[in-house]
Amino acid sequence: MPISAKEMLDAARAVVPTITAQDAADLVKSKGAVVVDIRDGTEVAASGKVQGALAISRGLLEFKADPDMPTHEKALQRDKPVILYCASGGRAALAGKLLRDMGYSDVRNAGGFKDLVAGGWSVEKA
């Protein structure tokens, strides 16, 4: 049976908690969480990304998250907290569910880039 985008988002949001910009900052400080900007390269180039975030587009996430792939991003570890954000939070939720399905134990959705910036995060050019 086909599944709708809304059903996919609902399922993702059920397993990937949404956190505030402050909660995200606290996780980075206390647990060394990795922050990942999953927007497309053109979006990141236009606005920059939050300070210290990895820029990994959603389309490449599986290949960067899988430790058995030659393209694996070493900062991504299954037992280390991962904080995702996109433009508004939808893609971050879907990407978070993907990471959970891949065995990542602590994945959070920080919503959109503008939410983090409004919460005090610095911006750097990609």
Secondary structure by P-SEA (a helix, b strand, c coil): ccccaaaaaaaaaacbbbbcaaaaaaaaaacbbbbbbcccaaaaaacccccccccccccccccccccccccccccccccbbbbbbccccaaaaaaaaaaaaacccbbbbcccaaaaaaaccccccc
